Amino acid sequence: MEPLPLTPPVFSILSALVEERTGLHHGLDKRDLLAERASSRALERGLDSLLDYYYLLRYDDPDGGELQQLVEALVVQETFLFRELDQLEVAADLLAERARAAGGARAWSAACATGEEPLSLAMLLAARGALDRVELVATDVSERALARAREGRYGPRALRAAPPRALDPWVERAGDRLVVRRELIERVRWGRLNLLDAEGRRALGRFDVILCRNVLIYFADATARGVVQGLVDRLAPDGALFVGVSESLLRLRLPLECVERGGVFYYRGARP
Ligand SMILES: C[S@@+](CC[C@H](N)C(=O)[O-])C[C@H]1O[C@@H](n2cnc3c(N)ncnc32)[C@H](O)[C@@H]1O
């Protein structure tokens, strides 16, 4: 399919609308990607101009259904089981300690994509005998990703970093594919949440561990700052926020403390 023309003014208003609603930042380097994905949605809706598509999104999409379709086409859902394993081990240790001390703990995977991240954490908690005492919440903006997460069927790409000992009790293998046991999938409370939705974030309550890994890279700094502050506000006292290993929050100049444990870094709200 040949993308529809995306003139500079339409690129500017369309990318601003997507960013305002979802945080996803499309600079000039992502212009062709936006043109391609928006074109396929516009054509699907019987429109032959991206300006008309912009008007549809802005003024004729009362329930946000079309915006959601566009988001589904734009988001990157790259993830795999036990990604950045050292971080997950530390997160599991913190949760197990908190659960032992307080009788329970809560964790939130805030951009869980197709589910590999929270399911890996669940397996690591089970290996520590702490799964029963930790409530796991997993959210993403993509309905399509969540539908796949709830199925728990993965191919070889999801398995590239999987340590067999943690994995084996929880999966059935069929050739190079695997199916996660329903019991584990049902331990996680899955839901759709846009990270920009302050009300939705608050409704989830407070957490001892929040994972928000490999998503802030798609946001401009101003958006990331608002989201990170919103997440820190959801941390229980002494709670820990993990971002991807290649993402540093120091440039955001927020009142955060960076904590090191076993070579892994995480953040918590600065103490007064
Ligand atoms: C690259 S994946 C990261 C998955 C996992 N956290 C990991 O590190 O492997 C990024 C995820 O962020 C989600 N995402 C993007 N914008 C979002 C938003 N505004 N609110 C919630 N999730 C969002 C995408 O749908 C995608 O599933």
The ligand as an SDF file (V2000), in Angstrom:
LIG
                    3D

 27 29  0  0  0  0  0  0  0  0999 V2000
    8.6050   -2.2590   24.1030 C   0  0  0  0  0  0  0  0  0  0  0  0
    7.1800   -2.7170   25.0380 S   0  0  0  0  0  0  0  0  0  0  0  0
    7.8870   -3.0140   26.6290 C   0  0  0  0  0  0  0  0  0  0  0  0
    7.3080   -4.2320   27.3040 C   0  0  0  0  0  0  0  0  0  0  0  0
    7.9580   -4.6320   28.6310 C   0  0  0  0  0  0  0  0  0  0  0  0
    7.7410   -3.6150   29.6520 N   0  0  0  0  0  0  0  0  0  0  0  0
    9.4240   -4.9260   28.4770 C   0  0  0  0  0  0  0  0  0  0  0  0
   10.2530   -4.1550   28.9620 O   0  0  0  0  0  0  0  0  0  0  0  0
    9.7630   -5.9190   27.8290 O   0  0  0  0  0  0  0  0  0  0  0  0
    6.3640   -1.1350   25.2290 C   0  0  0  0  0  0  0  0  0  0  0  0
    4.8990   -1.2460   25.6280 C   0  0  0  0  0  0  0  0  0  0  0  0
    4.4510    0.0480   26.0560 O   0  0  0  0  0  0  0  0  0  0  0  0
    3.0930    0.1700   25.7040 C   0  0  0  0  0  0  0  0  0  0  0  0
    2.7090    1.5840   25.7210 N   0  0  0  0  0  0  0  0  0  0  0  0
    3.0570    2.5670   24.8580 C   0  0  0  0  0  0  0  0  0  0  0  0
    2.4680    3.7270   25.2020 N   0  0  0  0  0  0  0  0  0  0  0  0
    1.7360    3.4740   26.3170 C   0  0  0  0  0  0  0  0  0  0  0  0
    0.8910    4.2650   27.1350 C   0  0  0  0  0  0  0  0  0  0  0  0
    0.6810    5.5660   26.8870 N   0  0  0  0  0  0  0  0  0  0  0  0
    0.2910    3.6710   28.1870 N   0  0  0  0  0  0  0  0  0  0  0  0
    0.4960    2.3550   28.4570 C   0  0  0  0  0  0  0  0  0  0  0  0
    1.2730    1.5540   27.7090 N   0  0  0  0  0  0  0  0  0  0  0  0
    1.8870    2.1060   26.6480 C   0  0  0  0  0  0  0  0  0  0  0  0
    3.0160   -0.4830   24.3300 C   0  0  0  0  0  0  0  0  0  0  0  0
    1.7050   -0.8760   23.9990 O   0  0  0  0  0  0  0  0  0  0  0  0
    3.9650   -1.6600   24.5020 C   0  0  0  0  0  0  0  0  0  0  0  0
    3.2670   -2.8190   24.8600 O   0  0  0  0  0  0  0  0  0  0  0  0
  1  2  1  0
  2  3  1  0
  2 10  1  0
  3  4  1  0
  4  5  1  0
  5  6  1  0
  5  7  1  0
  7  8  2  0
  7  9  1  0
 10 11  1  0
 11 12  1  0
 11 26  1  0
 12 13  1  0
 13 14  1  0
 13 24  1  0
 14 15  1  0
 14 23  1  0
 15 16  2  0
 16 17  1  0
 17 18  1  0
 17 23  2  0
 18 19  1  0
 18 20  2  0
 20 21  1  0
 21 22  2  0
 22 23  1  0
 24 25  1  0
 24 26  1  0
 26 27  1  0
M  CHG  2   2   1   9  -1
M  END
$$$$
